[in-house]
Every structure is written in structure tokens, then in C-alpha cells.
Amino acid sequence: MRMLFAIAAGGATGALMRHFISGWVMHRVGTGFPFGTFTVNILGSLMMGFLVTAFALKFQTTQELRGFLTVGMLGSLTTFSTYSLETALLIERGNISGAALYALGSLMVGVTALFTGMWLGRVVVA
């Protein structure tokens, strides 16, 4: 039961982070391209890479803390369903090149950010 509460609390935290970070980015750069979702997905990938590496190499934590941070917070911060919807909306608006750039860019930069987070985890933690 403690794990469920930890994940739920992390989910609430991540959802609020997503709302505020995405909104801040969209306010700064505009709404013509989904930079807010792009930003939280890349940030979440970077954080996930760092955390899983830090947990594996150095930090012994409870399963509840891991669940809070990874499944809850980062699972709620990153938004694959919103990413899919925004890609579809770009396509429906006739912005095929924007949709392709968004879809492929999110994937490539997200995976690169995950590896960068893993590298940072090794450098900082090890």
C-alpha cells in the first residue's frame, strides 16, 4: 500500500511539474510548436537516465522512493500520450514536416538525453 501512495504522490508532483514547466516554456516561445511537451519529455528522459544510473551505482533507496521518482513523478512529467496527440494535430493541420520533426526529434533527442543522464550519473555518483 505504501508503494501505491508513493507512486500517487509522485504522479501528482510530476503532473504539476509538467503543467508549470510546459506552460512556462510555451509562454516564452509561443504556441506554434509544442515546445512545452518537447521540453518536459527531454527533461524527463535526462532525469530518468540520471536516476536509474545513480540508483544502480551508488544510492541505496527504498522501493517507494524509486516508485515515487520514476513511475510516479517522471511517468507523470513525461507525456507520450500528449506527444502522440500533438503529432496528430500537426498532421491534421497540414504541418507534415513539423510533425515529422517533432516526432523524430523527440525520439532522437530524448534517447540522447537519457544516455547523457546516464553518463552524468556515472560522473557525479561514481
Secondary structure, 3 states (H helix, E strand, C coil): CHHHHHHHHHHHHHHHHHHHHHHHHHHHHCCCCCHHHHHHHHHHHHHHHHHHHHHHHCCCCCHHHHHHHHHHHHHHHCCHHHHHHHHHHHHHCCCHHHHHHHHHHHHHHHHHHHHHHHHHHHHHHC
